[in-house]
Amino acid sequence: MLSLLIVSIFATGGFEAGGQVGVLFPTSGLENSHSATALFGVNVGYQTGRSRVMLNYGYAGLQAKQAGPYRFDINELSVGYGYEFARRQPTPGSESNWGFEASAAAGYSLLSRTLVSARETGKAPAGHVGIGFFQRQGHSRLSLGLDDILFIESQPGAGARTVSLVDLITLKAGVSYVF
């Protein structure tokens, strides 16, 4: 019975692999000292019906606004879920369909700051909430969306732990090949 369920899930869905590029905008205080930067990523996923499960990797390197040799690098791996809504089905004779997708993800990040030869590293969990537009044509899936990334850090300070939040907003586009 279980094998029949697994076979039916794989027969009605599809795997996908692709890449993303975008622009990352620092907020929550980081915008005072950091410039917007490019975001690069790769993803694999599986879709069945309106639901998608994704595994994403992303990299961004924030530069300082001043002319110094400062750099803040973010490498993140996340697992997420997306749900398609307001989906338009293909018209007769066409393979194209489009719609909107809401997504949420949980990730883990390796962070590093570099100033000349000094380097500081750290790790932080992250959460994602996003909304985007997608279009499918044959085996291709194109997407354009807004993603809000929230990093949560906890540091000891003066006898008590303090929690700080860092918010980054990304506008990204992606293309995937659906198997």
Helices and strands as residue ranges (DSSP letters): H 2-12, E 13-26, G 30-32, E 37-48, E 51-63, E 70-88, E 96-115, E 118-137, E 140-157, E 160-178
